[in-house]
Amino acid sequence: MDLFITDKIKYIGADDRTSKLFESQYEIPKGMSYNSYLIKDEKNVVMDTIDRNVTEKWLQNLERELEGEEVDYLVISHLEPDHAYNIGLLVEKYPNMKIIGNSVTFNMLPNFFKIKNLEERKMVVKEADTINIGKHTLQFFMAPMVHWPEVMVTYEQSQKILFSADAFGKFGALEFEDEWDCEARRYYFGIVGKYGNQVQALLKKASNLDIKMICPLHGPILKENLSYYIGKYDIWSKYLPEDDGVFIACASIYGNTMEAAKKMAQIQKEKGAKKVALTDLAREDMAEAIEDAFRYDKIILAAASYNAEVFPPMQQFLNHLKGRNYQNRKIAILENGSWAPSAGKCIKEMIGSMKDIELIEPQVTIKSRMNEENIKQMEQLADNILGGEKDE
């Protein structure tokens, strides 16, 4: 992974390869990068600290790049502990260091740290304020609720670099140079997905800047084809489908509902669906299911009935979607219930408050195991949800 930024702007972050979960909920089989940066000039500036799990490596990187010099400023883009854990350490280590943040930053900072003489050390910046540190000039733009209220991004004017806080981040350690899209999408909809309007506001500000490089707090430094990454964020934050395809989300107890879901997937493919993805909500990564739900324009919810409601993995899945403002999709329902099917009713109630949802009929109701009549209904449903669309 290319971590070179410029001769004077250094990467000092570190990978965490020991943690199994990010934010105690998202699986990170390939670890996580925690990014921090040092700008060396007449004044030396640290752009955010780092998570406690990689403190030692971060300090080594910082001290190596400082070459015995002091830190003059710390810019706090985001106070979440995975980036702010070492603020207290840095404040003690460099007693003359000033702290740069916005008014909300400093309202929240005492919740995390007791900093002596904070009033004398803090530098409060507002929208579009600049600070000159020599040959580099830092300009600050507020990004509230992307994804905390104090978040701001920093634009370095001379090198045209955007330090984007959590925006444009992804899961995975930097040692893995895998495809950006999937893990960035899973990260976006898990971490930022609820705040599409706020992301749109940030993108509007960014459109007025000449950006040559993006340095996020997680994931790789983005140096080429920036319009591609910005375009993805534009689609995601508008809640628009990214791909034509059918996503089948299945919550099965004993396997009968999954058997029907697999048959539904087969029928979709036979009828020319451009892409069909199927996930087991009870056994596979929930964050990946959420990612696929936002990725495709059509979704089939297949679930068993449970306690006169719906099997909990489906309920959990729909709660996640609702909490992230899921909208602008076609949805169909396949329910299963041995004596009193209830899953379909519960699913309809849960999706009823979502915006711009087109419910596709017929609802398929299976009683224990699918039969020939169910298969005919599924074929009709496939025709209706595809709307005549064929793979070309």
N, C-alpha and C positions, 0 to 999 in steps of 0.2 A: 504493500500500500504506500502510495506516494504521500508523505506527510510534509513535504517541503512547501512552504507558503511563500516567503520572501527571505532575503538575507537578514532582515530585521524583525520579521514576524515569525515566531517560532511555535511549533506545536509542542506542548508539554503535557498532554493528556496521557491516559493509560487505559489498557484493556483489563476488564474483569472476566476471568475465565473460570472462577470458582462458584459464583452464584448461579442458582438454578432458576430463580424467578426475578423479574424486574417489577418493582413496586409490589412485591409479594403476591403477584397474580399472573404476570405474563411469562410464559415459558421462554427461556433464552438458551436453547441448546448450543448456540455458537457464541455465547457470552454477550458482553456489552462493552461498548467503548464509552468512556467518559472524557470529554474533550475540554481542554483548557489551553489558553494561548498566552504568549508573552510578546509584547511589542517593545522593542529596545530602541530608545531614542534619547533625547535630552532628559526625558522622563521615562522610566520603565513602567509599563502598564501590564498587569495581569488581568486577563479576561476570564473571570470566573474561577472558582476553585473546583473541587472534585469530590467524588464519593469517598466515604471512609474506607471502603474495601481496597482502594488503590492509593491511599494517602502517601505511603512510603515511596512508591514509584514516581508519583507526581512531584514530591519534594526533591527527589534526585534530579528529575528533569529540569525543574525550576532552577535549582542551584547550579546545575551544569551550564545552563544558558545564561544565567546572570553573571557568571564569571567573577563573583565577589562583589558585584554591585548591589544596590538596594532596590527594593520595590517602592516606587513613588505613588502609584495609584492602583487600586483594585476596582474594576468595574463589575458590578453585580447585575447580571442580566436577569437572573431568576433565583429565587430563594429556596426552591425545593432542595431538600438535603442532599440529593445525589449530585448537586452542583455547588451547594453552599456549605457543606459540612465543615470545611477547613477555613472558613472565614475567621473564626476565633483564633486558630493557630497562626494564620498570616498576620492578623492584627497584633498579636503578641510578639511575633518574630521581627516585625518591621514597625516599630512604634511611631515612626514619622510618616507612615503610609496614609494617604487620604483614601476615603471610600466614596466611590461614585455610584449614585443610584437616583431613582426618582422619589417623589414624596411618598408614594405607596410603599416603596422599598423600605424607607426608613420608619414608616409606621409599623411595618411587620418585623423588621430586624430584631427589636427587643424581645420578640416572642421566641427567638432562637438563641440569641447571644446577649450577654451583658458586656458591653464595650465601654471601657473608661474613656471619658472625654469625647464621647461620640459627637457631640455638638460641634466641637472644634475640628473633628476629623472628617466629617461628612461633607460631600459636595452634591447638592441637589440639582439635578438637571431636568429640564422640561422638553417638550416636543421640539425637535430640530435644533436644540442647543448644540454648540460645538465646544470642544476643548482641544487646544493645540499643544502638542507635546514635543515639538521640534519640527521634523520633516513630515510628521504624520498629524492628521487632524481627525479627531473622532466626532461623529455626529450621532445623536441619539434620537430614536423614534419609539414611541410608546406602542406596546402590543398587548394591551390588557386582555386577559382571558385566553391567551395563546400560550399556556393554558391556565396560568394564575394571574391575579389582578395586577401584580407588580411588574410583569414581564416587559422588557424593552429589548430592542435590537440596536446594534451599533454599526454604523457605516464608516469605514476608514476611507477618507476622501482621496488620498494620494494614490493608493493602490487599488481603489474601487472594490473593497472587500466588505461583504456583509457578514457580520457576526450575528447569526440568526436565532440564537437561543435554542429552544427545543424545535423550532420549525426546521423542516428538511432533515430531521433526524431519522434514524432507523435502528432496529435491533441488530445485534451482532458485533463481535469484536472486529477490529480493523484488520486483523491478520487474515480474515476471510474476505476475499475479493469476490463475493457472490453478487448476483443480480440485485440491483437497488430496489426495484419496484415492490416486490412481494413483502419484504421485511419493512420497508418504509411505509407501505400501505397498512400493514398490520399495526405498526407503531402509530401511524396517524390516527386511525379510527379507534385504537385503544386509548390513546393519550389525549388527543386534541379533537377527536371527531365531533364532540358536542358543539364546538364553537366555530361552526362554519362561517357565520357572519363576521366574527372577529378576525378570522383568517383572511376573509375577503378584504376587510379594511386594511390589514397589513400588506396584502398583495397590491392594493391600490397605492399605498405609500411607496412600496418597492418599485413600482412601475415608473416612478419619477426619478429613480436613481440609475446611474450607469454602473451595473454590477458585473464584475469580471470573475468573482470567486465568492462562494458561500462557505462559511465556516460554522457548522452547527455544533451543538453541545453533545450530540451523539452521532455516530456514523461517519462516513468518509467526507473529506473536504471535496467540494464540488467545484471543478475547474473548467469543464467543457460542457457545451450544449445545455447551458443553464435554462434556456427556454423550455426544454423538455421537463425538467424538474418543477419549474414554476407552473407549467401547464398541467402537470399532474395535481399539484396543490389547488389549482383553480377548479379542476373537475371535482376533486374530492370535497372541497369546501362549499361547492354549489350543490352537493348531494346528487350529482348526475351519475348515471351508470357509466362505467368505463368500457365495458365490453358487452357485446350481444351474446347472451348465453343464459342457460337455466341453471340455477343453483338449487339443489334439493337438500334441505336441512332436515335430518331425520332423528327423532327421539324414540327409540325402540327399546322395549323391556326384554322380551324373550326372543326377538329376532323376526317375528312375523311382520311387524311394521317395516323393518329394514328390507325384508324380502319384497314387499310391495314397492318400497322406494327404489330398489334396484330394478324392478320391472318397469317402473315409471321412467327411470333413466334410460333403459333400453328402448322404450317406446319413443322417447324424445329424440334419441339419436337416429332411430329408424325413420322418423318423420322429418329429419333434416335440421335439427337444432345445431347451430354453429358450434356451441360448446356446452357440455353438460358436466357439472361438478356435483359430487355427492359427499356429504360428511355425516358422521355419526356423532351427534351432539352429546351422547352419553359417554363416549370413549375417546374422542379426539379433542384437540386443542380448541377451546372456545374462541380464543382470539383469532384463529385462522378462519373459523366459521363466520365471525363478524366481518372479517376482511372480505371474504367471498360474497357475503350478502350485499356489501356496498359495491363490489366490483361488477356484478352482473345486473342486467336489467329485469330479469324474471326470477322469481323464487317460488319454490313449492315447499310448503311446510307439512311434513309428514310426522304425525305424533300419535302415540298411544294415549288412551284415556287413563286417568289415575285419580282415585278418590273423588270421583264425580267432577274432576277438573281435567288438567292436562299433565302429562308426565313432566316432572320438574325440570329436566334439562331443556325442554322446549320453552318452558316459562322463563327460565333464566336467560336463554338466548333472546327471547323477545323483549325482556326487560333491558338487556344490553342495547338492543337496537333502538328501543324507545328512548333510552337515555342518551343516545347519540343522534337523535333527530332523524331517524330513518324515514325516507320519503322518496317519491318519484319512482315507484316500482310497480310491476305487475306481481300479484301474489295469488297463489292457488293453495288449496287445502286438501290434504289426504288424512283422514282420521281413522283410528282403530279403537274398537271397544267391544268386548265380548257380549255384553247384555244391555248396556245403556251408554252408547258412545257420547262423550262429553267434550272431547278434545277440540272438535271443530268450533263449537260455541265459544269455548274459552279463547281460542286463537282469534276468532272474529272480534271478541270484546277487546282483546289486547291491541289488535292492529287498528281498531276503530278510531283511535285518536291520532294516528299517524297521518301526515299530510300527503295528498296526491297519490293515494294508493288505489290501484284498480284491481278489484277482486274478481278473479277469473272463475267462472263456473264451468262444469258442475263440481261441487264439493264431492269428493269420493269418500264413501263411508264403508269401511271394512269391519266385519264382525269376526274377529279372531284371525282368520286367514283369508287371503284374497281368493275370489272365485272368478268364473268366466264373465259374469256380469260386471264385476269390479274392473276387469281388464278392458271391457268395452267402454266403461266410463272413463278410464284413464286414457284411452285412445282419443276419446272426444275432448277430454281436458287438454291433451297434448296439442290437438288441432287448434283449440281456442287460445291457448297461451302463446303458441307460436304465431298465430294470426296469419297463416299462409307463408310465413318466412321460411326459406329453405337455405340450406348450405350450398354455396355456389363454388 
